[in-house]
Amino acid sequence: MASENKVNLRKGLGDELRAYREKAGFTQAEVAAKAGVHVNYYARIERGEENPSFEKLQGIMKVLKIKSLDVL
């Protein structure tokens, strides 16, 4: 049950990041490059397959101009 909850949380975060990225008009590659992460890693975050560190998440949120409470 706890594992399923974590997967749902990651999927929800990924969905939120995707929505902000699309609203900003960026591709995954653009966000990844500006945030200093590999595009494949960023794509896995959006799909809910990765649990990004706080630092990486902060970098992505800065690129997308997201306040932390907007996605958490």
C-alpha positions in Angstrom: 0.0 0.0 0.0 2.7 2.5 0.9 4.6 1.7 -2.3 1.5 2.3 -4.3 1.0 5.7 -2.5 4.6 6.7 -3.5 3.9 5.8 -7.1 0.8 7.9 -7.1 2.6 10.9 -5.6 5.3 10.7 -8.2 2.7 10.4 -11.0 0.9 13.4 -9.6 4.1 15.5 -9.5 4.9 14.4 -13.0 1.5 15.4 -14.3 1.8 18.8 -12.6 5.2 19.4 -14.1 4.0 18.4 -17.5 1.0 20.8 -17.3 3.3 23.7 -16.2 5.8 22.9 -19.0 3.1 22.8 -21.7 1.6 26.0 -20.4 5.1 27.7 -20.6 5.5 26.3 -24.2 8.7 24.4 -23.4 9.7 21.0 -24.7 11.1 18.4 -22.3 14.5 19.0 -23.8 14.4 22.7 -23.1 13.4 22.3 -19.5 16.0 19.6 -19.0 18.8 21.7 -20.5 17.9 24.8 -18.5 17.6 22.8 -15.3 20.9 20.9 -15.9 19.4 17.4 -16.0 19.4 14.9 -18.8 16.3 14.9 -21.0 15.6 11.2 -20.4 15.7 11.8 -16.6 13.3 14.7 -16.9 11.0 12.6 -19.1 11.0 9.9 -16.5 10.1 12.4 -13.8 7.1 13.5 -15.8 6.0 9.9 -16.2 6.3 9.4 -12.5 9.2 6.9 -12.8 11.8 8.9 -10.9 11.9 10.5 -7.5 13.9 13.6 -8.1 16.1 15.1 -5.3 14.9 18.3 -3.8 17.8 20.2 -5.5 16.9 18.8 -9.0 13.2 19.5 -8.4 14.0 23.1 -7.3 16.0 23.6 -10.6 13.1 22.3 -12.7 10.6 24.5 -10.8 12.8 27.6 -11.2 12.9 27.0 -15.0 9.1 26.6 -15.1 8.6 29.5 -12.6 6.7 27.4 -10.2 6.3 28.2 -6.5 6.9 25.1 -4.4 3.3 25.1 -3.0 1.9 25.0 -6.5 3.1 21.4 -7.1 3.6 20.0 -3.6 
